[in-house]
Amino acid sequence: MGVRLDKDHFQCHTYFIPNGSDGVLIDPGSPLTIDGTLAKLRSITDLGAIRWLVCHHPDPDICAALPRLGDILTHPDVQVVTEWRANALIRHYAHRFSTYLVEKHGWCLPLEGGRRLEFQLTPYLHFPGAMVSYDTFSHTLFSSDLFGGFVPDSSVLESSDATYIIKNAQPFHQHYMPSRELLSAGLARIRSRWPRIDLIAPQHGHIIAASIVNEMFTAMAATECGVYCLADADVDLKRLLRIAEARRQLSDALMHQSSPLGMVRAMATILESSGQPGECELSVNMPIDGWTTWNAFTDHPELREPPADWHHICLLGHPAMVLALKGEGGRHTFDPDMERMLREFTESMRPWVDHLLEDQRKAVEVATLNLAALTDPLTGLANRRALAEATLPASYSLIELDLDHFKDVNDTFGHEAGDRVLKQLARVLNASVREQDHTYRLGGEEFLVLLPEADRETALLVAERIRLSVRQLNLEGEAPGGRLTVSLGVSTKNSSQPCDFSRLMEQADRALYAAKGSGRDRVCMADGTSRGGP
């Protein structure tokens, strides 16, 4: 249903699928063609039959007519059918239609009478969210830019001459498609999903007859794309092909490298083989960690910015991403066409960066969940589950402690005051123990300190420091008399003792009860000795 423009080799086709009151207009067009398209449509159907507007990508030759269609189409439920990335741009045409996002509907549009339009994403051919459509009734592939071509003879709409179509299609693809690898992969996905294709209807060029469909898929998959767009005039073809090979290798690296370190090592090798510096770094300004830099010669990333005196190629804006290259003596004149290729290649890197960010997000979520599962929410100390999962050293000491007369706090001042007292005790514990020690809240007002490699005297020293610190707390309005004390039980295991953890806990627990029974506010050892007291 499209309109041929005079002396224009870049013809744009619009297609219409009549289907009762459920008609589909595919790639509606621009202000240059829409009036002629509507005139054709009126000659065969009522415009009120148009229910769906399929937009394979957001370019103006497809979507710029949407505002005008909004004033003309009469069906009350007309919707634009597209993919979410394309829709992010299509909405800026300020049309009035609602949107049918194909990825939210199983990549399918059911139509009246059992007919279906099915969709396949063809990323970066030539738009990140580009897609094609397949009519299950006629077995027609509406291929958008794929199989499109420049049209020297606009009188020829459909052709079965493969040589003629390929001659017109290859220059189009070389200019508009980013790489042979991405083109070949996209075509393979289409062929795998729809083995039967009786007609190919591209947005540009010629409709392809069934007799040459297989030949066209093979020829297009072998087309070298993007080469002639890598530089301005006066092209050095040998150098340009070297840059194209670097781009091909970068695309292959993206498909096979799952880690930033693997990617930067691959980039270093690829750039060196194309005559660029061999030492490079890749830096990403991660939302949580800040600048994170991977170097091809190190095994782990570093939290730092890329070197200021290296040559920087800023690959992405959000998040900021920099490829830094080091020249000999810190100086290097970088090939501007290679740099242009790398900048244009960045769209292919977006899924890789998104995957990197998603991994970081999931790692943070897992770490947060693990921390919550192992942490007492009131005091912030580790809980019993954390204690059960702790790795015990060969020798260690335990200090089990319990607030004296804590029930009086809750009974007199309320449970909120009790919670505040427990928080203050947690702060005392963290301030009183050694850096390598671990503090736990076992439940209620009962706490535990695990002291790795601590002998009897060290454990007693820490326990006594805790006891005295608690005595000095000012708990005015939160405890009777504004003061509280704590009783502590200590047990110790050296590397030669066979005593297991549960046995050592029993010893500390008995020592704690001994401290309670002998007057409270004191430290008792498992061997029966004690310190402190009123």
N, C-alpha and C positions, 0 to 999 in steps of 0.2 A: 504493500500500500504506500510505499515511499514515493518521493518525488525526485526526479533527476534534475540537478542543477546544471545550467548551461556552462560548458567549459570547465567543469569541476571533475577532476579524476578521483576525488575523495567522496564518492557517492555514499549516502547513508540510507539504509533500508529500514522500513517499518513493516511489520507483519501483523496480520489480523487473523485470529482463530474464531470463526463464527460458531457460536454454541448456544443458540437460543438467547435467553436473557442473561447468559453467563459468558459473554464474549470477552476475548483477551486481546489487548493491543500490546504488541511487543516492541520495545524501544521506540516510544512515540515520536521523538524527533526534536527539532529546534524551531525557533520562529521562522527560519528560512524555508522550512518544508511543511509546517503543520497545516497551513490553509489548504495546500494541495492534497495532503493526506486526508483531511476531513472531507474534502470534496469527493474523493474516491470512495471513502467510507459511506457517505450519504447515498451514493449511487447503488450500493448493494445492501445497506442495512440502516436501521434506525439507530442513531447515536445512543439512544437509551439502552441499547443492547450491550454497550461496553461496560463491563463490570470490573475488569482487572487491567492494570497498567504495569507490565513487567519491565523493570529497568535493570539491565544486566550489570551496569556500572554507572557512576554518577557524572560522566562527561556531558557537556552541554548539547552535543549532537544527539544525545538520547533523552535528556531530561529538561532542557531549557523551555520546552513547550508546555510543561506541566501547569504553570499558572494560567495559561490561556485555556487549556483543557478544563481547568477548574471552573471557568466561566461558561463552558459550552456543554459539557457532559451532564446528562439529566438523571442517570441512574442514582438512586439515593445512597447507595453503599459502595461507590467506587473506591478501590484501594490500590495503592502502589505496592507492587510485589518486588522485594529486593532483599539484600543481605545487610546485616547491621552496620558494617563498615561503610558500605555505599550509602546507606540511609543517613549516616552522620553528615554526609555532604549534600545529599539530595534535599534534605530539609531546608537547606539554605536557598533553594529556588523559591521559597515562600509559597508553596502550593497549599491547597486546602485539604488534600486527601489524607485519610488515615493510612497506616502502613501495615502490610502483611509481611512479617519477617520470616523468611523461609526456614531459617535454622530453628525457629520455635515451632514449626509445624512439620517436622520430619523431612525437610527438604522436598516438600510435595505440595501441590495445589490441586485438591479434588475439584472437579467441575461437574456440572449437571450431566446426567446421562451416563455416568460411570467413566467419563474421560478424565485424564490426569495430566497435569504438567509436573514433571520431575526436574529437580535442579541439582547441579554439581558445582561445588566451589572450584575455581581455577585460579588460585592466588597468584598475584603479581603478573597476570596475563590479561591486560597490562596493569590492572589495579589490584591492591591487596585483597579486596573483597569481591573481585570479579567472579561471575558465575555464567554457566550456560543452562539452557532449558531443553527438555526433551518431551515431545508430545507423544504419549503412548498410543494414541489413536492412529496417527499418520506416520509414526516412527520418524519424525522430523527432528533433527538437532538444530535448535536455534543457537548458533555458536558464538554470537556477539563478535568480539574482535578476532577470535580464532578463525582461521581460514579466510579472513578478510584480505582484500587487496586493493591496489590502485586500479582504476578502471579506464584504460585508454579508449575503449569502445563502449560507451554507455548504452548502446542499443542492444547489447548482449546481456540478458539478465541471468538466464540459466545456461550452463555449459557442461558438456561431457568431454571436453578436450582438456585432459589433465595437464599437458605441457603448457598450454595457454594460461590456465588458471595458476599453476605454480609460478610461472614467469611473473605474473602480476602480484601474487601473494607473498613471495619471498622478500622483495624489498620492503613491503609493508611490515612484515614480521621482524625483519632486521632492524627496523627503526623503532618499533613499538614494543617488542617483547624483550625482557631483560637478559635472557640467556637461553641457550639451546637446552640446557639441563632442565630448567623450569618448564620450558615449552614441552619437551618430551615427556616429562612427568605428568603434566596436566593432560596431555593427549592420551596417555596410557590410562589415567583414571577414568576418562570419558569412555574409552573403548571397553574397559573392564566392566563398567556399570551397564552400558547399553550395547550389547554385541550386535543388535540389529539397528542399523541406521540407513533409511531409504533415501534420505535427502538431507543435505547440510545447507542451512540458510544463515549465512553470516550477516553481520550488520553492514559490512562494506564488501565491495567486489561482486562476485558472481555466485549464484546458487549452484551447488554442486550436485550433479546427478548421481543416482545410486551406483551406476556402473563404475565410477571412479572413486568411490568413498575410501576403499582400502588403500588405493594408491596415494590419495591425498594425505591420509594419516601418516603413511610411511615417509612421504616426501617432506611434510611439515616437521616431523620429529627430527629430521636430519639437518634442518635449517640452522645455520649459525646466526644468532640474533645479537643485536646491539653493537656489533663491531664498528659500524660506520657512525655511531653516535658518540664514540669515545673521545673524539677530538674535533677541533674546528677545521678550517680549511688548511690546504697544504699538508695533507695527511702523509706521514711516513708509514706505509702499510705494514712493513715488517715490524716496526715498533708497536703499531696498533694491534697487530695479531698477538704480539707478546703480552700486551695488556689484556686482550681478550682471553688468552690462555690463563692468565693470573686470575681473572674473574671466574672462569670455569672451575679452576681449582679451589677458589674460595667458596663457590657454591657447593662443591663436593665436600669441602671441610665442614660446612654448615650441616650437611646431611649426616655426617659420620661422627662429629665431635660433640659430645654431650657436656663437656666441662669447659670452663673458661681457660684453664691451663692448657688443655688439649687444643683449644681453638687458637690461642696466641702462639703456641709452638708451630701449628700448621701455618699460620699467617707469616711467621718469621721465615719459614722454609720457602713458602710461595713467593714472598717479596724478594728474598735473596736470589732465587732462581730467575726472577725477572729483571735483575740488575739493580735492585733497591737495597738499602741497608739490611743486614741480617739480624741486627739486634732491635727488637721492638718490644713494646709494652702495651697492654690493653687495660684501660682504666674505666671503671663505671662508678658513677656517683650514686651508690645504693641508698634507697630511702632510709634504711635503718643504720647501716654501718658507715655511711659517708663514702668518701673516695676509697675504692678498693682496686689495687693494681696487681696484675698478673704479668710476670716476666718469663720469657721463653726458657731462661736458664736457671730458674728457681722452682722449687717444688710446691711452694705455698704462697698464697696472696699476701700482700702487705697493705695495711691501712694507711695509705698515703696518696697524695696527688701525683699525676704523671710528672716526670722531670721537666722543669721549666725551660731548660736549654736544649731540649730535643725538638724535632719537627713534629708538630701536632696536627693530626687530622681529626676534627671533631665529627664523629660519626652520627650521633643521635642527640636530640635536644632533651627528651624527657624519657628516661633519665639521661643526664649528660654522659656521653661516652666518648673516649678519646683513644685513638691509636697514635702512640708516640714512637718515632723512629730516630735512632741515633746514627749520625753520620761520622765519618772519620774525623778525629780531632774535634768532635762536637759540632762540625759544620757539614751541611749537606744541602745541595740544591735538588729539590724533589721534583720529579717529572709531573708537570701540571695535569697532563692527561691521565696519568696513573692516579693522581689525587682525585680527579673528577670521577674516575671509575669507582674509586672506593666510596666516595660520597654518594654516588648513585646506587651503589651496591647495598647501602645501609637499609633500604626497605626490606631486603632479603634477610637482614640480621634481626629485624624486629621480633619475629617469633622466638629466636634464640634468646634475646634479652628478656622477653616476656617469660620464657621458661625459667630463666635465671631468677627473676624476681618472684615467680610463683614458688620456686624451691625455697627461697629465703622466707617468703610468707608462711609456707607450711612448716619450715623449721622453727620459726618463731612461735607458731601456734602450738606445735608439739612441745616445745620447751616451756611455754606458758602453762599448758595443761599438766605437764610433768611436775612443774614447780608447784602448781596449785594442789596436785595430788599428794605432794610430799611436804606441804607446809601447813602449819597451824594458822588458820585465817585470823585469829585474834592477835596473837603475839608475833607472828612472822617467823617463829622458830620452826625447826623441822619437827615432823610429827612421828607417831609410832611406825607408820609405813616406811618413812625414810630410814628410821632406825633398823627396821627389818631388812632393808636393802643395802645397808651400809657394809663396806668392806672393812673387816677388822684387822688391825696390825697384830704382829706376834705378841707384843706386850702393850698393855694399856691399863688405865684405871677408870673407874666409874664413880661419879658423885650423884647420888639420888637425893633429892631435896623436896621438902614439903613445907608450905607456909603454915605457921602455927596459928591456931584459932581462926582460920580463914572464914569459917562459917559465921563468926561474929560480924565480919565485914558485910556479908550479904544480908544477914538478918537485921543489922542496924542501919546500914546506909544504902542497901539495895544492890541488885546485881550489876547495874551500870558502874557503880563504884568498885565492885569486885573486879569487873573487867579492866578498869583503869589500873587497879593494883597489880593485876597479872601482867599488864603491859609494862609497868614500871619494873617488875621483877625480871622480865625478859631483857630489858635494857641493862639492868644490873649484871645479869649473867653474861651478856655480850661484852660488857666493859671489864669484867673480872677475869675471864678465861684467857688462855693463850691464843695466839693466832691460829694454831693448828688444831685447836679443840673444837668439838661439835656440841651444840646445845639442842635439846629436844623438850617439847612439852608432851608428857605422856598422857595427860588428861586432868581436868579439874585444876587443882593447885599443885600438882605433882610434876616435877621436872627432872631431867637427867642431863649430866655432862659426861661426854666421852673424851678422855684425854689420851691420845696416842703416845706411846713411848714414855708415859709418865710413871715414875716410881711412887712408893708410898709417901715419901716426904713432899714430893711435888704436888701430889693430889691433895694432901692435907693443907698445904700452903694455899692452893687455889680455893679449896672449900672454905677455909677460914676467911679468905678475902671476900668471898661471896657473903658469908654470914655477917661480917662486920659492915659490909656495904648496905645490906638490907636493914640492919639496925639504924643506919644513919638516914634512911629515907624519911622525908617529911610527908606524912600521909594525913595531914590535918583535913578533917571533913570526910575522909575516906576509910579510916580505921579507928577503932576505939583508942583514945589517947593519942591519936596521930602517929602511932608507931606499930610496926609488926616485926616479928622475928621469924627465923626459918630454922628448921632442923635438917641435918644432912647426914647421910650414910655413905661411907667410902669403902670400896673394895678394889683390890689390885691384882693383876695377873702379869707375871713375867714370862718370857719366851719359853722357859723350861717347864712351866706348869701345864698339866693336862686339862685344867679347868676350862669348860666351855662358857659361852656367853650367858646362857640361861642360868648356869650355876653362879656366875659372878654377879648377875642381877639379883639373885636370891640373897647373896651375901650383903650386897649394898642395901637391899630392902630390909633385912634384919637389922643392919646397923642403923638405918633410919628409924626404925621402930624403937630401937634401944635409945636413940637420942630423944625421941618423944617421951619414952617412959622414964628417962632420968631427969626430966625437967624442961626439955625443949631448949631452943636457942643454943644449940651446941652441935659439934661435929663428932661423930662416932665412927671408928674404924671397924671393919669386919672382925679384927682380932680382939675387939673389946675395949681398946683404948679410946679416949675421947678428949676433945678440946673445947674451950669456950664455956658458955653457960652464963647465967645471970650473975 
